[in-house]
Amino acid sequence: MVRVGILGASGYGGAELLRLLKAHPEVELVGFSSRKYEGRPLEAAWPQLWDERAFASQEEVLERAEVVFLALPNGLSMEIAPKALEAGKRVIDLSGDFRLPPEVYEAWYRIPHKSPDLYREAVYGLPELHREELEGARLVANPVATSPPPPWPSRPWRRKGS
């Protein structure tokens, strides 16, 4: 069993993670946090996802978990990920904080990137392209949803020297 926590569980991405992870046979969901709902029962934000536990603090979730999902608004993950990694946690980030090169991130989101070195370490979480790198990754930049056609159907012929 992997001990998993979710920071930012009151948003849509966090709710989907709760729903999926609560049912996963190899996951022990050890905590979930929300600044807005801290101390309140899960049903306060998500009545359809009953759980006897309340939203915990970020610190409590980080202390208990081996793997931490960051379902936070853009700009917050780059502040929390370094602390979690320093504490020996594996991090999967759902925001855009580690998906784009820092200079592109700053131009797009109009905020400075506070962890550019971690961007270089982050593995883009698309198993079709990065399966081997994902296995040992400390930091995964989750691709979330993409609207343009995915790039991987063209990958096999490009690798052969085309």
N, C-alpha and C positions, 0 to 999 in steps of 0.2 A: 504494500500500500504506500502510495505517495501522499505526503501531507501537503495539502494545497490550500492557499489563501487567496482571497480576491480583495484588492483595494479598489474602491470605486464601484461597489456592488449596487448602488442605487440608480445607476444609469442603464440604458438599454443593453449595452455590451456586457455589463456586470450581471444583469438579470439573466441573459442567455447563458453566461458562464455558470451561474448558480444552477439553473435548470439542468444543464448538461452534466456538470460535475457532481451534483447530488445523486445522479443516477449511475455514475461511472463505477464499475465494480472494483477498480484498482486505485480509486482516489478516496482519501479521507479528507473531507472538507473541514479544515480546522478553524476557519474563521473568515469573516467578510466584514468590510468596513465601508462607511459612508460618513463624511463630515456632517452632512445634513441630518442623518438618522442615527448617529452614534448613541448607543444605549437603548434604542427603541427596537421593538420586535421586527423581524423581517417583513411581516404582513403590513406594517405601516407603509412600506414602499411597494411591496409586491404581494398582495393578498393570495394570489394563485400559487405562490411558492412557500407554503407553510413550512416553518422550521421553529423549533422551540427556542433556539438561540436568538440573541439580539445582535444588532450591528455592533461590532467591537471597534476599538481604536485601531489606527494603522499600526501603532507600536505592538499591540497585542497580536495582531495577525502576523506581522513580520517575525515576532518571537516564536510563534508556533509552527509556521510553515517551512517546508523545504523548498517548495516552488511557489512563486508569487505571481499572480496575474495582475497587471496594472491596467485597469479599465478606467483610466483617468482622463480628464481633459488634456488637450495638447498643452505642453509646457510644464506639467507637474511630474510626469514620469521621469524626465531628465534630472529632476531633483531627488527623487526617491530611489531610482534604480541604483545609483552609486552606493547608497547606504545599504541597500538590500544585498548587493553583490559583495560588499565589504564584510557583511555578516555571514557570507557563505551560502546565500540563497541563489537559486536559479530564478531568472526573471523572464516573463513573457509579457511584452508590452503591446497593448492594443491601440495606443495613440500613434500619432505620426512622429513622435520624438526621435526614433531611431531608424526610421525608414528612409529618410532623405539625407543626403550629404548636408552638413551643417550650414554651408553657404546657401544652399537651395532652401533648406528649412527656414532660415532667417528671412529670406526674400519672400517666401510663401506665407509664413505665419506672422511675420513682422515682429518677432521676438528673438533675442539672442539665444543661441544654443549653449546651454551651460555644461554639457558633457560631450564635447566633440570627440574625445578619445574613445568613449564608449560606443559612439556611432561606428567607428572602425572595427570594433570587436563584435558588434551585433550581427547576428545571422538572420537573413531574410527568411521568414518562416514558411517557405513554400517547398514542401517535401519533394515535389516533382523536379525541382531544380537543385535543392540543397540538402538532400536526405542525409548524407554523411556528416556534413558540418553541423546539422541540427542535433545529432546524437550527443555530442559533447558540449554543446553551446551553453554558456552561462547566461547569455542575453539573447533573446529572440525578438526580432521586430516582426510582429504578426502582420500579415498582409491585409487582413480584414476583407472587405469586399472590393472587387474591381469592376468597373463598368465597361472598359474597353475589352476587346477579345484578349484572352490570356496569351502570353508570349510562348508558352512551352510547346505547342504543337509544331512550331518551326525549329525547335532546338536540335532534334536529331540530325537533320541535314546540314545545319550550320556547323555542327561539331566535326563533320567529315571533311571540312576544308572548303565548303562553299562560301 
